[in-house]
Amino acid sequence: MFKATNEFSNSIYGIFKATNDIHNAINGIVKAIHSIVNGLENGMNGLNNTINGIKNAIYSINNSLYCIDNAINNLKNAINGMNTSLYCIYNSINGLQNAINSQNSFTNQPSCFFTIQLRVFTN
């Protein structure tokens, strides 16, 4: 009878120990799930930060492209202004050459601006 009671007691202890082991295993699973959730949250935060960084980089690129576009337009305007100035210089040179040719036709002198200027002032 004592042996049977002892075995029964050992069985109850085994049940309690198995129940405790199951409880510990469930706690381990819950902790693992919390770790997974925290990892996912951290990963999502990291992904959001990465996406925001990419968005900011794209905005920066767009701003740079806008600046480049403005610079190109300014360059075009400067080139057009330079072309206009060169055209004016060309016309001035042609006018000067015509004046020299006209003066030379009256004086039969070599084409020399300094001489022409002197003749203009001394005539």
C-alpha positions as CSV (number, residue, x, y, z in Angstrom):
1,M,0.0,0.0,0.0
2,F,2.8,2.4,0.9
3,K,4.5,1.6,-2.4
4,A,1.3,2.4,-4.3
5,T,0.8,5.6,-2.4
6,N,4.4,6.6,-3.1
7,E,4.0,5.9,-6.8
8,F,0.7,7.8,-6.9
9,S,2.4,10.8,-5.2
10,N,5.2,10.6,-7.7
11,S,2.7,10.6,-10.5
12,I,1.0,13.7,-9.1
13,Y,4.5,15.3,-8.9
14,G,5.1,14.3,-12.5
15,I,1.8,15.9,-13.6
16,F,2.7,19.1,-11.8
17,K,6.2,19.1,-13.2
18,A,4.9,18.5,-16.8
19,T,2.3,21.3,-16.3
20,N,5.1,23.6,-15.1
21,D,7.2,22.7,-18.1
22,I,4.2,23.3,-20.4
23,H,3.7,26.7,-18.7
24,N,7.4,27.6,-19.2
25,A,7.3,26.5,-22.8
26,I,4.2,28.7,-23.4
27,N,5.9,31.6,-21.8
28,G,8.9,31.0,-24.1
29,I,6.5,31.0,-27.1
30,V,4.9,34.3,-25.9
31,K,8.3,35.9,-25.5
32,A,9.4,34.7,-28.9
33,I,6.1,36.2,-30.4
34,H,6.8,39.5,-28.6
35,S,10.4,39.5,-30.0
36,I,9.0,38.9,-33.5
37,V,6.5,41.7,-33.2
38,N,9.1,44.1,-31.9
39,G,11.4,43.1,-34.7
40,L,8.6,43.7,-37.2
41,E,7.9,47.1,-35.6
42,N,11.6,48.0,-35.7
43,G,11.8,46.8,-39.3
44,M,8.8,48.9,-40.3
45,N,10.2,51.9,-38.6
46,G,13.5,51.4,-40.4
47,L,11.7,50.9,-43.7
48,N,9.7,54.1,-43.1
49,N,12.9,55.9,-42.3
50,T,14.5,54.6,-45.5
51,I,11.4,55.5,-47.6
52,N,11.5,59.1,-46.1
53,G,15.2,59.3,-46.9
54,I,14.5,58.2,-50.5
55,K,11.7,60.8,-50.7
56,N,14.0,63.5,-49.4
57,A,16.7,62.5,-51.9
58,I,14.2,62.7,-54.8
59,Y,13.0,66.1,-53.6
60,S,16.6,67.2,-53.5
61,I,17.2,65.8,-57.0
62,N,14.1,67.6,-58.3
63,N,15.3,70.9,-56.8
64,S,18.7,70.4,-58.4
65,L,17.2,69.7,-61.8
66,Y,15.0,72.9,-61.4
67,C,18.2,74.9,-60.6
68,I,20.0,73.3,-63.6
69,D,17.0,74.2,-65.9
70,N,17.1,77.8,-64.6
71,A,20.8,77.9,-65.2
72,I,20.4,76.6,-68.7
73,N,17.7,79.3,-69.5
74,N,20.0,81.9,-68.0
75,L,22.9,80.6,-70.2
76,K,20.6,80.7,-73.3
77,N,19.7,84.3,-72.5
78,A,23.3,85.3,-72.0
79,I,24.2,83.6,-75.3
80,N,21.4,85.5,-77.0
81,G,22.6,88.7,-75.5
82,M,26.1,88.0,-76.6
83,N,24.9,87.2,-80.1
84,T,23.0,90.5,-80.2
85,S,26.1,92.4,-78.9
86,L,28.3,90.6,-81.5
87,Y,25.8,91.6,-84.2
88,C,26.0,95.2,-83.0
89,I,29.8,95.1,-83.1
90,Y,29.7,93.6,-86.6
91,N,27.4,96.3,-87.8
92,S,29.6,99.0,-86.1
93,I,32.7,97.5,-87.8
94,N,30.9,97.5,-91.2
95,G,29.8,101.1,-90.6
96,L,33.4,102.0,-89.7
97,Q,34.7,100.2,-92.8
98,N,32.1,102.0,-94.9
99,A,33.2,105.3,-93.4
100,I,36.8,104.5,-94.1
101,N,36.1,103.4,-97.6
102,S,34.0,106.6,-98.2
103,Q,36.8,108.8,-96.8
104,N,39.4,106.9,-98.9
105,S,37.4,107.4,-102.0
106,F,37.6,111.1,-101.5
107,T,41.2,111.3,-100.5
108,N,42.8,108.4,-102.3
109,Q,44.7,107.7,-99.1
110,P,45.5,104.3,-97.7
111,S,42.9,102.8,-95.4
112,C,44.2,104.1,-92.0
113,F,41.9,105.0,-89.2
114,F,44.4,107.4,-87.5
115,T,45.1,109.2,-90.8
116,I,41.4,109.5,-91.5
117,Q,40.7,110.9,-88.1
118,L,43.4,113.5,-88.6
119,R,42.0,114.4,-92.0
120,V,38.5,114.6,-90.5
121,F,39.7,117.0,-87.9
122,T,42.1,119.0,-90.2
123,N,39.8,119.4,-93.2
